[in-house]
Amino acid sequence: MPRVKSIDSPTTAPYTSAGAKAGTGLSSVWVGNHVFGTELLGLEVHETGRLGSDLFGTIKFRIAGQEYGDEEQSADLRASVRWAKVFLASAGRRSRPDLDEASTDDVFHELYGKYVGRQKTRPGPWTRDPFVLDDIGDASIRDIAGVVAFRRSDNGDRVVVKSLTTLKLDQATLPEGELDATIRSLCDWVDAQKP
């Protein structure tokens, strides 16, 4: 089970998103930092403010020592959790043992790349719910990286991230249950936040 670390001390570092401008009712300081997961895979959430029942913040993925996320781009954390729950509910369809030995390039292309960008022909409908993770971070992730995962034949998960700026690929192979437990920890924390 992943360790969940939560750092709840507020800071006074300014948050520069357009949503934090005067008159919006949104906090203009970091409210708290929360880290979910392990050394191989982590999700770091910086809560930036609340507006009514809405909860805003940035999300960064930490994959094999690399961080992916935009601290300047706030996301609706409750919407991110809705995507996370779709991903978790689709776990039964995540098995792709045919990709166990595939290169990171081939994995990313098969689950993401061949559906995004300019192609002369589309390969058919995109089954993204069990594989694509970058919607969890909304614009704080999706605009800078593509993140996919699949279940291996040993029931562990392989996570592949591609930077959309450098085109560099990183990956982590996780023990059985660790990916879902990390995502579920984020969901549980957001769900526990009172509107």
Order of alpha helices (4+ residues) and beta strands (2+ residues): beta-beta-beta-beta-beta-beta-alpha-alpha-alpha-beta-beta-beta-alpha
